[in-house]
Amino acid sequence: MARFTVSSEVGAPATKVWDALVDWPRHGDWVPLTRVWVTTDRADGVGAEFVGRTGVGPVAFDDPMRVVRWEPPDGDERGFCEVVKLGRVLHGRAWFSLTPLPGGRCRVVWDEDVTVTPVRVTRFGAPLLSLVGKAGFVMMLKAMSREVEGR
C-alpha cells in the first residue's frame, strides 16, 4: 500500500475548516485536474458517497468513496472523518482529523492508505505514489487554508 500523512495549521476554527473539507465538490477547487460530485441524496454523515474524477479526457479515472466515520469537531473536541475508496483504480482508506487550537486555529492531519490497480503498480511504485500523493495533498491543504482564512 502507498501511505502518506500531511498536516497543517490553519488560521480558522475547526468547525469552519470541517465545513470546507466535507463540502466534497469544493475539493475540485483545490485539487488540480479534479472534479468532485456527490452521488447520494445526502452529502453528509456516514453512508454519504461521492466521486472524484481526476485527469483530462480519456486519461482520467474515477475515485468513488463512501463516508464510514463522521465526527464533526465540537468546541474543544477533535473532529474526524474517514472514507473508504470503492473504485476500480484506487482502493483503501483516507481520513482527516481536525484539532482545535488556541486563538481560533486548528491542526488538520490528512492520511491516505491506498492501493492502485493493478496491484503490482503499488508494490513497485509505492514510494513514488506516496511522494506524489503527499505533495498533492500539501498543495490541497494550502489552497483550502487560503480560502477558509480569507486570503
C-alpha angles and dihedrals in degrees: 000000000000111000134181140162128203129182136187140175112235125201093226135079118275092243092057092047090047091053090052096046095048092048087094098191090057089067086075088064091058104034115069118238091007133121122185130197135174116243101188131069090253126045095197136067136023111328097030111135133200140166130226114202113199127186141037126287113311091356096074140096138201122240106196115191140183126205110239100169127033121177113153117205114263120195106305093349119110120245124222134188127180130186132188118220113231103180136121091239105034126039130171136058141300128191142169135198130201120206117192114231131192118279098037093294132123141195118236119202116188120190130184129186109179143161121209122215123263087050093217087068089062094041093056100025102041095112092050093042090051092049093048092044092049093049091049094051093046087058091045093052091048092051092046091048093052090052099047092041088054096241 
